[in-house]
Amino acid sequence: MTPEQSTLPTTVADAMRADLPSVAERTVAAIVVEVPSYADAFAGDMGRTIGNAVQLALGGFLELATTGGGADASTPIEPALDGAYALGRGEARSGRSMDALLGAYRVGARVAWRHMAASAVAAGLTALQLARFAELVFAYIDQLSASSVAGHADELATSGRVRRRYLDRLGQRLLAGGAPEDLADAAARADWEPPRTLTAVVVPAARARGALALLDSRTLQVSEDVPAVDPASDTTVLLVPDAEGRARAALVSVLDGREAVVGPARPWAEVHASYARALRAVQLGLTPDGTAPLDTQRRLAELVLRADDEALADLRAQVLAPLDDLAAGAREKLTETLRAWLLHHGRRDRVAAELFVHPQTVRYRMGQLRELYGDRLEDPRTVLELTVALGIRLPAV
């Protein structure tokens, strides 16, 4: 086909251009009827804006077809292409898929083609030129559709990254603590619905990935700029929604084998207290039982007693002073006997079972202790101090 056959004659293009406002109006009307989800969007000022966009797209096509650039359907006019891209982004921002917009393109192409072809034939377009014109119309619509799809995808990617940044900042603020109103504002910016409670879980980053798939979708992950955690470590913090009561057992089960430390459930805006508890357990070197995560709610006594290790060591040295003159072996045996006697409330058989000795051995050792302590073993204050001092075993130095 010659260049003359592949372009619209100027007289035909001028006639079609004069009809563009009417064609655009009819195109919009048809889209409203055939794509119901756009009925509200096309009302009022928005409808006029979209009508103008349709007219721009049609005008851009006519310019392309008239100048001969339309012979290559891969080079559409930039303003129309940019407008289609912006429409795709707008659909993504509105939370809609591309289905409605692509449907609108199909309806628009059909209606616009019908009316523009009628104008072209009335202006003297030949059958061969009309066939080429049809090819250009639908190739042009394909290009606009592709541009809108690209805009939609780019907007989703961009908004996803932006939301992730907001979620990261929210998690960092929650760990650091802050005014409830500030945290609520941060949650709103991140489009995150606050739960009743949050539970902080400290876990190696590599172990967190599998757990996230099994946890509440609102779970926040904080891996960067975590307060009080060495930036060089691979530690991450998960903030798990509504994991109190029976749900805590499910959380602990999910974290089995992941080297996790689980803080207590706290009102969501106070989760920094849950994190502080879990972090304290990590800093104290408390270890989990087997593969199960370390549940700080089951280790409260140790956390309380280890709140000041130096004070605990001083207390232990003070209350065990009566044993100072004994040989190391004898001192250790009597200390363990005294600890078991306190924890088992003096039940000799249970003390013997724990120490793997005969009850008579327990009786003999307690006789030695009574000689060393005298009446102080009957003093409630002394018993309290001994129980606190010996209630847990301090780590070896």
C-alpha positions in Angstrom: 0.0 0.0 0.0 1.4 3.4 -0.9 1.9 6.2 1.7 -1.1 8.0 0.2 -3.3 4.9 0.8 -2.0 4.5 4.3 -2.9 8.0 5.5 -6.1 9.9 5.7 -6.7 12.6 3.2 -6.7 16.0 4.7 -10.3 16.7 3.8 -11.4 13.4 5.4 -9.4 14.1 8.5 -10.8 17.6 8.8 -14.4 16.2 8.6 -13.7 13.6 11.2 -12.0 16.1 13.5 -15.1 18.3 13.4 -17.1 15.4 14.7 -14.7 14.6 17.6 -16.7 16.3 20.4 -19.8 14.4 19.4 -17.9 11.1 19.0 -16.3 11.5 22.4 -19.6 12.2 24.1 -21.2 9.2 22.5 -18.2 7.0 23.4 -18.4 8.1 27.1 -22.2 7.4 27.1 -21.7 3.9 25.8 -19.0 3.2 28.3 -21.3 4.3 31.2 -24.0 1.9 30.0 -21.8 -1.1 29.2 -19.3 -0.8 32.0 -21.5 -0.1 35.1 -18.6 0.2 37.5 -17.7 3.5 35.8 -21.2 5.1 36.1 -20.2 7.1 39.2 -16.7 7.9 38.0 -18.1 9.5 34.8 -20.5 11.8 36.7 -20.0 15.5 37.1 -16.6 17.1 36.7 -14.9 13.7 36.4 -17.1 12.8 33.5 -16.1 16.0 31.7 -12.5 15.3 32.4 -12.7 11.8 31.0 -14.6 13.1 28.0 -11.8 15.5 27.3 -9.3 12.6 27.6 -11.3 10.5 25.1 -11.4 13.4 22.7 -7.6 13.9 23.2 -7.0 10.2 22.4 -9.1 10.3 19.3 -7.5 13.6 18.2 -4.1 12.1 18.7 -5.0 9.1 16.6 -6.3 11.4 13.8 -3.0 13.3 13.8 -1.1 10.0 13.7 -3.2 8.7 10.8 -3.1 12.0 8.8 0.7 12.5 9.0 1.5 8.9 8.0 3.2 8.1 11.4 0.1 5.9 11.9 1.6 3.4 9.4 3.7 2.2 12.3 1.2 1.4 15.1 4.1 1.1 17.5 4.7 4.8 17.7 1.5 6.4 19.1 1.3 10.1 20.0 3.0 10.7 23.3 0.2 12.9 25.0 -2.4 10.2 24.4 0.0 7.5 25.6 0.9 9.4 28.7 -2.8 10.0 29.4 -3.5 6.2 29.1 -0.6 5.5 31.5 -2.1 8.0 34.0 -5.5 6.3 33.7 -3.9 3.0 34.6 -2.2 4.5 37.6 -5.5 6.1 38.7 -7.2 2.7 38.5 -4.6 1.2 40.8 -4.9 4.1 43.3 -8.7 3.6 43.3 -8.2 0.0 44.3 -9.6 -1.4 41.0 -8.2 -4.0 38.7 -7.6 -3.3 35.0 -10.7 -5.3 33.9 -13.0 -2.3 33.9 -10.6 0.0 32.1 -9.8 -2.6 29.4 -13.5 -3.1 29.0 -14.0 0.6 28.5 -11.3 0.6 25.9 -13.0 -2.2 24.0 -16.4 -0.4 24.1 -14.8 2.9 23.2 -12.9 1.5 20.3 -16.1 -0.1 18.9 -18.3 3.1 19.3 -15.6 5.5 18.1 -14.8 3.3 15.1 -18.5 3.2 14.1 -19.0 7.0 14.2 -15.6 7.9 12.8 -16.0 5.5 10.0 -19.4 6.9 9.1 -17.8 10.4 9.0 -14.9 9.1 6.9 -17.1 7.4 4.3 -19.3 10.5 4.1 -16.2 12.5 3.4 -15.1 10.2 0.5 -12.8 7.6 2.1 -12.3 4.6 -0.2 -12.9 1.0 0.8 -9.2 0.2 0.8 -8.4 3.3 2.9 -11.3 2.4 5.3 -9.8 -1.1 5.8 -6.4 0.4 6.6 -8.1 3.0 8.9 -9.7 0.1 10.8 -6.3 -1.5 11.3 -4.9 1.7 12.7 -7.8 2.3 15.1 -7.5 -1.1 16.8 -3.7 -1.1 16.8 -3.9 2.3 18.4 -6.3 1.1 21.1 -4.0 -1.9 21.8 -1.2 0.6 22.4 -3.3 2.7 24.8 -4.4 -0.5 26.6 -0.8 -1.6 27.0 0.2 1.9 28.3 -2.6 1.8 30.9 -1.6 -1.8 32.0 2.0 -0.5 32.5 0.7 2.5 34.6 -1.4 0.2 36.7 1.5 -2.2 37.4 3.9 0.7 38.2 1.4 2.3 40.6 0.9 -1.0 42.4 4.7 -1.5 42.7 5.2 2.1 43.9 2.3 2.1 46.4 3.5 -1.3 47.7 7.0 0.1 48.3 5.6 3.3 49.9 3.3 1.2 52.2 6.1 -1.0 53.2 8.1 2.0 54.2 5.2 3.3 56.3 4.8 -0.1 57.9 8.5 -0.2 58.7 8.4 3.2 60.3 5.3 2.2 62.3 7.0 -0.9 63.6 10.1 1.1 64.7 7.9 3.7 66.4 6.0 1.0 68.3 9.2 -0.6 69.5 10.5 2.8 70.6 7.3 3.8 72.3 5.4 7.0 71.8 2.2 8.9 72.4 -0.9 6.9 71.5 -2.2 9.6 69.1 1.1 9.7 67.2 1.1 5.9 66.9 -2.5 6.0 65.7 -1.5 8.5 63.0 1.4 6.3 61.9 -1.0 3.3 61.7 -3.4 5.3 59.6 -0.7 6.4 57.2 0.4 2.8 56.8 -3.2 1.7 56.2 -2.8 -0.7 59.1 -5.8 -1.6 61.3 -4.6 -1.8 65.0 -5.5 -5.0 66.8 -6.4 -5.3 70.5 -2.9 -6.4 71.5 0.5 -7.0 70.1 3.1 -9.5 71.2 6.8 -8.9 70.4 8.8 -11.9 69.2 12.6 -11.7 68.8 13.8 -14.2 66.3 16.7 -14.6 63.8 15.7 -13.1 60.5 16.3 -16.3 58.5 13.9 -18.1 60.9 11.2 -15.5 60.6 10.3 -15.9 57.0 8.6 -19.2 57.3 6.7 -18.1 60.4 5.3 -15.0 58.8 3.3 -17.1 56.3 1.5 -18.7 59.2 0.8 -15.6 61.3 -1.9 -13.0 61.2 -1.5 -10.9 58.0 -1.3 -7.7 60.1 2.0 -9.0 61.7 4.7 -6.3 61.5 8.3 -7.2 60.9 11.0 -4.8 62.1 14.5 -5.7 60.8 16.2 -2.3 60.4 17.0 0.2 63.1 15.7 -2.1 65.8 16.1 -0.3 69.2 18.9 -1.9 71.4 19.7 -4.6 68.8 23.2 -4.7 67.2 22.7 -3.5 63.6 25.3 -6.2 62.5 23.1 -9.0 63.8 20.5 -10.8 61.8 17.9 -10.3 64.5 14.4 -9.3 63.5 11.3 -8.5 65.6 7.8 -9.6 64.8 4.8 -7.8 66.3 2.0 -10.4 66.3 -1.6 -9.2 66.7 -4.0 -10.7 69.2 -1.9 -13.5 70.4 -3.1 -13.5 74.0 -5.1 -16.2 75.8 -5.6 -19.4 73.8 -4.1 -17.8 70.7 -0.7 -17.7 72.5 -0.4 -21.4 72.4 -0.9 -21.3 68.6 1.8 -18.6 68.3 4.2 -20.7 70.4 3.5 -23.7 68.2 4.2 -21.8 65.0 7.5 -20.6 66.4 8.7 -24.1 67.4 12.3 -24.7 66.4 12.8 -21.1 65.3 15.0 -19.9 68.3 12.4 -17.3 69.1 11.9 -15.4 72.3 8.3 -14.4 73.0 7.3 -11.4 75.0 3.9 -10.9 76.7 0.8 -9.6 75.0 0.3 -5.9 75.6 -2.2 -3.3 74.3 -1.0 -2.5 70.7 0.3 1.0 71.5 2.2 -0.4 74.5 4.0 -3.2 72.7 7.4 -1.6 73.5 6.9 -3.2 77.0 6.5 -6.6 75.4 9.7 -6.0 73.3 11.6 -4.8 76.4 10.7 -8.1 78.2 11.8 -10.3 75.3 15.0 -8.3 74.8 15.8 -8.6 78.5 15.5 -12.3 78.3 17.9 -12.3 75.3 20.3 -10.1 77.2 20.2 -12.4 80.3 21.0 -15.4 78.1 17.9 -17.3 79.1 17.5 -20.4 76.9 14.4 -22.1 75.6 13.4 -25.6 76.7 14.4 -27.9 73.8 13.1 -26.7 70.4 10.2 -24.7 71.9 10.6 -20.9 71.9 11.4 -19.2 75.1 8.1 -18.0 76.4 8.8 -15.2 78.8 5.5 -15.7 80.5 6.8 -19.0 81.8 10.1 -17.5 83.0 8.8 -14.6 85.0 10.5 -15.6 88.3 13.9 -15.8 86.6 13.3 -12.4 84.9 12.4 -10.8 88.2 15.3 -12.4 90.1 17.8 -11.6 87.3 16.7 -8.0 87.0 19.9 -7.1 88.9 22.4 -9.9 88.7 24.9 -8.1 90.9 22.4 -7.5 93.7 21.3 -11.2 93.5 25.0 -12.3 93.8 25.5 -10.1 96.8 22.3 -11.4 98.4 23.5 -15.0 97.8 26.9 -14.3 99.3 25.2 -12.7 102.3 22.7 -15.4 103.1 25.2 -18.2 102.5 27.9 -16.6 104.7 27.4 -19.3 107.4 28.8 -21.9 104.9 32.0 -19.9 104.1 34.3 -21.9 106.4 33.3 -25.2 104.8 35.3 -27.0 102.1 34.1 -26.4 98.6 32.5 -29.8 98.2 30.7 -29.7 101.5 29.5 -26.2 100.8 28.1 -27.2 97.4 26.2 -30.2 98.8 24.7 -28.2 101.7 23.7 -25.3 99.4 21.9 -27.7 97.0 20.2 -29.4 100.0 19.1 -26.1 101.4 17.7 -25.0 98.0 15.7 -28.2 97.5 14.5 -28.0 101.2 13.2 -24.5 100.6 11.6 -25.3 97.2 9.9 -28.5 98.5 8.8 -26.9 101.8 10.8 -29.3 103.9 9.3 -32.5 102.4 12.2 -34.9 103.0 11.2 -37.5 100.5 10.9 -35.0 97.7 14.2 -33.4 98.6 15.9 -36.8 98.6 14.3 -37.6 95.2 15.5 -34.4 93.6 19.1 -34.8 95.0 19.2 -38.6 94.3 20.1 -39.4 97.9 18.6 -41.3 100.8 16.1 -39.4 103.0 18.4 -40.1 106.0 21.2 -38.2 104.1 18.8 -35.2 103.8 18.1 -35.4 107.5 21.8 -35.4 108.3 22.5 -32.5 106.0 19.6 -30.5 107.4 21.0 -31.1 110.9 24.3 -29.6 109.8 22.5 -26.6 108.3 20.5 -26.0 111.5 23.8 -26.0 113.5 25.2 -23.4 111.1 22.1 -21.2 110.8 20.6 -21.7 114.3 17.1 -20.2 114.7 17.4 -18.2 111.5 16.0 -21.1 109.5 12.7 -20.4 111.3 12.8 -16.7 110.7 10.4 -15.7 107.8 12.7 -12.9 106.6 15.7 -15.3 106.4 13.6 -17.9 104.6 12.5 -15.3 102.1 16.0 -14.2 101.4 17.3 -17.7 101.1 14.4 -18.6 98.7 15.1 -15.6 96.5 18.9 -16.2 96.6 18.6 -19.9 95.8 15.4 -19.9 93.8 17.4 -20.0 90.5 20.9 -21.1 89.6 23.1 -18.3 88.5 25.0 -19.0 85.3 28.6 -20.2 85.7 31.2 -17.4 85.6 
